[in-house]
């Protein structure tokens, strides 16, 4: 089930007796859990009505026993279970004995006053398992995947509109450039911009530029963009700003290696006809990050990307063996890379 459908059902009071929530988009998953909690439990009853477990610390029997126990002094209760064993392909490192058949038996006849939710922080469930098959048959599996770039932008617009504000398209673009695709951070920065705009106000690119700091990862995105455009002076200015923020050159080198490697992979996948969405899945990137990386890769030939990665490897080795001073070494790398042309 798509998470929007699950949210709509919760709002309409059509709550299932159990859910299997999986995926890597933590913000959306937490939002669903919060909405479910609000629908089931009064704020003053949460301490008694919300029970938490983890399959790395508790057995299936303990979880099922709690689910089968009538709630105390409240009409219903929510049992939240963090899991990487029962529904995913993970292994229980704590060697706790689980009995999936006991849980399957409970799911076939759940208690009306209990809502049992398994939170599985994995991209996929293990489709071979009976528990997964049964939950899917009951339409109780909810996926929380990263939003595509366009949908992420629409989400920001809707968040502003829900608070009676308007955000300009250029402001959305600037916000994504500065923060990236992490929805929790985006929500926090949007709330700050909404407060600044005031009732019925408009969020402008200037407001974003003055109020929202650029994350280190996004600065590295910008750094590679400036290198691709042969704007060495801007690349160096960005580097000096990062040094003023006490960012470690070793960390910046690692982030540059990751970005240039992703650009090389994206270039190769593009030749094979992959879409940015498919590239994101192959590389484990957010769709927005994959889209930006694909755009940046256009400024580099395959040979130049390979050469840059070789030079970064040499720089890393030189620093770690004490032959190169890290701050100066990275500065010289930026100067040399930017002066070589598109190659």
C-alpha positions in Angstrom: 0.0 0.0 0.0 1.2 3.5 -0.8 1.7 5.7 2.2 -0.8 8.3 1.1 -3.6 5.7 0.9 -2.6 4.5 4.4 -2.8 8.1 5.7 -6.2 8.6 4.1 -7.6 5.5 5.7 -6.3 6.5 9.1 -8.0 9.9 8.7 -11.2 8.2 7.7 -11.1 6.0 10.8 -10.4 2.8 8.7 -7.5 1.6 10.8 -6.2 -1.9 10.3 -5.3 -4.2 13.3 -1.7 -4.4 12.1 0.7 -2.7 9.7 4.2 -3.5 8.3 5.9 -0.2 7.6 9.1 -0.4 5.6 11.4 2.0 3.7 14.2 4.5 4.2 12.2 7.7 4.1 12.2 8.2 7.9 10.3 11.5 7.9 7.3 10.1 6.1 7.3 6.9 8.2 7.4 8.9 11.5 4.6 11.1 10.2 2.4 8.1 9.6 3.2 6.7 13.0 2.3 10.1 14.6 -1.0 10.3 12.7 -1.9 6.8 13.7 -1.0 7.5 17.3 -3.2 10.7 17.3 -6.1 8.8 15.8 -5.9 6.0 18.4 -4.7 7.6 21.7 -5.4 10.8 23.5 -2.2 12.8 24.3 -2.6 12.3 28.1 -2.9 8.5 27.7 0.2 7.9 25.5 2.3 6.7 28.4 -0.1 3.9 29.1 -1.4 3.2 25.6 1.8 3.2 23.5 4.1 0.2 24.0 7.5 -0.2 22.2 9.5 -3.3 21.4 12.4 -4.3 19.3 13.0 -7.8 17.8 16.7 -7.4 18.7 15.8 -7.3 22.4 12.4 -9.0 22.7 11.0 -12.4 21.5 8.0 -12.9 19.3 6.2 -14.4 22.3 6.7 -11.2 24.3 5.4 -9.1 21.5 2.3 -11.3 20.8 1.5 -11.6 24.6 1.4 -7.8 24.8 -0.7 -7.5 21.7 -3.2 -10.0 23.1 -3.4 -8.2 26.5 -6.4 -5.9 26.9 -5.4 -2.2 27.3 -5.5 -0.8 30.8 -7.8 2.2 31.5 -7.8 3.2 27.8 -10.0 2.0 24.9 -7.2 0.9 22.6 -3.4 0.7 22.5 -0.6 0.9 20.0 2.2 -1.7 20.0 5.2 -0.4 18.0 7.9 -2.9 17.1 11.3 -2.1 15.4 12.3 -5.0 13.3 15.1 -6.2 11.0 14.5 -9.9 11.5 10.9 -11.1 11.1 10.0 -9.2 7.9 13.4 -8.3 6.4 16.3 -10.4 5.3 18.4 -9.5 8.3 19.7 -11.8 11.1 19.2 -11.5 14.8 22.7 -10.6 16.1 21.5 -11.0 19.7 20.5 -14.6 19.0 17.0 -14.1 20.4 14.7 -17.0 19.6 11.7 -15.9 17.5 8.6 -17.9 16.6 7.2 -16.4 13.4 4.4 -19.0 13.4 3.1 -17.5 16.7 2.9 -14.0 15.2 1.2 -15.4 12.0 -1.4 -17.1 14.3 -2.0 -13.7 16.0 -2.3 -11.8 12.7 -5.0 -14.2 11.6 -7.1 -13.4 14.6 -5.9 -10.0 16.1 -7.4 -8.3 19.1 -9.8 -5.5 18.2 -8.4 -3.1 20.8 -4.7 -3.4 19.7 -3.0 -2.0 16.6 0.3 -3.7 16.1 2.9 -1.9 13.9 6.2 -3.3 12.7 8.7 -0.6 11.6 11.2 -2.1 9.2 14.0 0.4 8.2 15.0 -1.4 5.0 14.4 -0.7 1.3 12.7 -4.1 0.8 11.0 -6.8 2.7 11.8 -10.5 2.3 9.1 -11.6 -0.1 9.8 -15.3 0.6 8.6 -15.1 4.2 5.0 -16.3 5.1 4.6 -13.2 7.4 5.3 -10.9 4.5 3.0 -12.7 2.1 0.2 -12.8 4.6 0.5 -9.1 5.4 0.5 -8.2 1.7 -2.6 -10.3 1.2 -4.3 -8.2 3.9 -3.1 -4.9 2.3 -1.3 -4.1 5.5 2.2 -3.4 4.0 3.0 0.3 3.7 6.1 1.5 1.8 7.9 4.7 2.6 10.3 5.5 -0.3 12.1 8.7 -1.2 10.0 11.2 -3.1 11.1 12.1 -6.7 12.6 15.6 -7.2 9.4 17.1 -8.6 7.2 15.6 -5.9 9.6 16.9 -3.2 9.2 20.4 -4.7 5.4 20.0 -4.6 5.6 18.8 -1.0 7.4 22.0 0.0 4.8 24.1 -1.8 1.9 22.3 -0.1 3.6 22.7 3.3 3.8 26.5 2.8 0.2 26.6 1.6 -1.0 24.6 4.6 0.3 27.5 6.7 -1.3 30.2 4.5 2.0 31.1 2.9 3.3 31.1 -0.6 6.8 30.0 -1.8 8.3 31.2 -5.1 9.6 28.4 -7.4 13.1 29.9 -7.3 12.9 29.7 -3.5 12.0 26.0 -3.7 15.0 25.4 -5.9 17.3 27.4 -3.7 16.1 25.5 -0.6 16.7 22.1 -2.2 20.2 23.3 -3.3 21.1 24.4 0.2 19.6 21.6 2.2 19.4 18.6 -0.1 16.7 16.0 0.0 16.5 15.0 3.7 12.8 15.7 4.5 13.3 16.2 8.2 15.8 19.0 7.7 13.7 20.5 4.9 10.6 20.5 7.2 12.6 22.3 9.9 14.0 24.9 7.5 10.5 25.4 5.9 9.0 26.0 9.3 11.6 28.7 10.0 10.9 30.4 6.6 7.2 30.2 7.2 7.6 32.0 10.5 9.8 34.6 8.9 7.3 35.2 6.0 4.4 36.0 8.4 0.7 35.5 7.9 -0.2 35.3 4.1 3.4 36.1 3.3 5.7 34.9 0.5 8.9 33.0 0.9 11.5 34.4 -1.5 14.9 33.2 -2.8 16.5 36.1 -0.8 14.9 34.8 2.4 16.2 31.3 1.8 19.7 32.6 1.0 19.8 34.7 4.2 18.2 32.2 6.6 19.1 28.7 5.5 22.7 27.5 5.8 24.3 25.3 3.1 25.0 21.8 4.3 28.5 20.3 3.8 27.2 17.7 1.4 25.4 20.4 -0.7 28.6 22.5 -0.6 30.4 19.6 -2.2 27.7 19.3 -4.8 28.3 23.0 -5.6 32.1 22.5 -5.5 31.9 19.8 -8.3 29.5 22.0 -10.2 32.0 24.9 -10.2 34.8 22.6 -11.2 32.7 21.3 -14.1 31.9 24.9 -15.2 35.7 25.7 -15.0 35.0 28.4 -12.4 38.1 27.7 -10.3 37.8 31.0 -8.4 34.3 30.1 -7.2 35.4 26.6 -6.3 38.3 28.0 -4.2 36.0 30.5 -2.5 33.7 27.7 -1.5 36.6 25.7 -0.2 37.8 28.6 1.9 34.3 29.1 3.3 34.2 25.4 4.3 37.6 25.7 6.0 36.3 28.7 8.0 33.4 26.4 9.1 36.1 24.0 10.4 35.4 21.3 7.9 38.2 18.8 7.7 39.9 18.5 4.2 40.0 14.7 4.7 36.2 14.6 5.0 35.8 16.9 2.0 38.1 14.6 -0.1 35.9 11.6 0.9 32.8 13.5 -0.1 34.4 14.6 -3.4 35.4 11.0 -4.1 31.8 9.8 -3.5 30.4 12.5 -5.8 32.8 12.0 -8.7 32.4 8.3 -8.4 28.6 8.7 -8.6 29.0 11.0 -11.6 31.0 8.3 -13.3 28.4 5.6 -12.5 25.6 7.9 -13.6 27.4 8.6 -16.9 27.7 4.8 -17.6 24.1 4.1 -16.6 22.9 6.9 -18.8 24.6 5.2 -21.8 22.6 2.1 -20.9 19.3 4.0 -21.0 18.6 4.3 -17.3 16.3 7.1 -16.1 17.3 9.2 -13.0 14.8 7.3 -10.9 16.4 4.0 -12.0 19.9 5.4 -11.4 18.8 6.4 -7.9 17.8 2.8 -7.1 21.0 1.4 -8.5 23.3 3.8 -6.6 21.3 4.0 -3.4 20.8 7.8 -3.9 17.7 10.0 -3.3 16.0 10.6 -6.7 16.8 14.4 -6.3 20.5 13.7 -5.7 20.6 11.3 -8.7 19.0 14.1 -10.9 21.6 16.7 -9.8 24.4 14.2 -10.2 23.3 13.4 -13.8 23.2 17.1 -14.6 26.7 17.6 -13.2 28.1 14.6 -15.1 27.3 16.3 -18.4 30.1 18.7 -17.7 32.7 15.9 -17.6 34.0 13.3 -20.1 34.4 9.7 -18.8 38.2 10.1 -19.2 38.2 13.3 -17.1 36.1 11.8 -14.3 38.5 8.8 -14.2 41.5 11.1 -14.1 39.9 13.2 -11.3 39.3 10.1 -9.2 42.9 8.9 -9.8 44.2 12.2 -8.6 41.9 12.2 -5.5 43.3 8.7 -4.6 46.8 10.0 -5.0 46.0 13.0 -2.8 44.4 10.8 -0.1 47.5 8.5 -0.1 49.9 11.5 0.0 48.1 13.0 3.0 47.9 9.8 4.9 51.6 9.0 4.4 52.6 12.5 5.5 54.0 13.6 2.1 51.3 16.2 1.4 49.8 18.8 3.8 46.1 18.3 3.7 44.8 21.9 3.4 47.3 22.9 0.7 47.0 19.6 -1.0 43.2 19.9 -1.6 43.7 23.6 -2.7 46.2 22.5 -5.3 43.9 19.7 -6.5 41.1 22.3 -7.0 43.5 24.6 -8.9 44.8 21.9 -11.1 41.5 20.3 -11.8 39.8 23.6 -12.7 42.6 24.7 -15.0 42.6 21.5 -17.1 39.5 22.3 -19.1 36.8 19.8 -20.0 39.3 17.2 -21.3 
